[in-house]
């Protein structure tokens, strides 16, 4: 698939077609991590797994150590 960039305000955007979004199981609200390994190509991955794991770990810490956090806060 060959795509071109489109003007979006003062930036340029890459439009991802709906079938590709569905194939990757991402929505417009899904955070995406964009990286490059060689400086010549882009790698785009859904970042929701990491974000979800961090949120779950934070919730677990607050639940498990709530008393300790309260003690430290005083």
N, C-alpha and C positions, 0 to 999 in steps of 0.2 A: 504494500500500500504506500503510495506516495502522497504526502500532504504538503501544503504550504501554510505559512503563517498568515494570520489576519490581524489587522490593526484593531486594538482594543484600548481606547483611551490613549495614554502616552506609552503603552506597551504593545507587545506583539503576543498573540495567543495561538496555541495549537488546538484545533478542534478535534476532539475524540468522538468518533461516531458512536451512536447508541448501541449497535451490535457489539462493538469492542467493549464498551462499558459493561454490557450484560455478560459477555464472555468472561471478563475479569471480576465480575460480581462487585463492581464499585458504583457509587452514585456520585452526584456532584458534591455531596457533603463529605465524602471519604477523603481523609487527608492523604496526600501522596508524597512520597519521598523521591526526589529527583537527584540523581548522582551521575557521575561519569568516572570511568576507570582509565580511559585513555585520552581524554580531552577531545575526542572526535565523535563520540556517540553518547546518547543519553540513555539512562536506565531509569524507568519509572515504576515504582512499586507502591502498592497500598501500604500505608503506615499504620493502619488501624490495629493490627495485632500488637505492635509495641505499645501504642497508646492505651489499648485496652488492658494489657498486662500491667502497665504502670498504674493505671487507675485502680485495678483490682488489688495490687500490692499495697497501694496507699490506703485503700479502704480497710484492708486486713490489718495494717499497722495501727491505724487509728482505733479499730475495734479491739485489737489485742492489747495495745499499750495505752489506752485512753487515760487510765489513772496515772501512769508514769508521765505522760505528756502534760497532764494537769499539774502534777507536782513540779515538773521542770518549768512550767510557765509562771509559777509564783515566785 
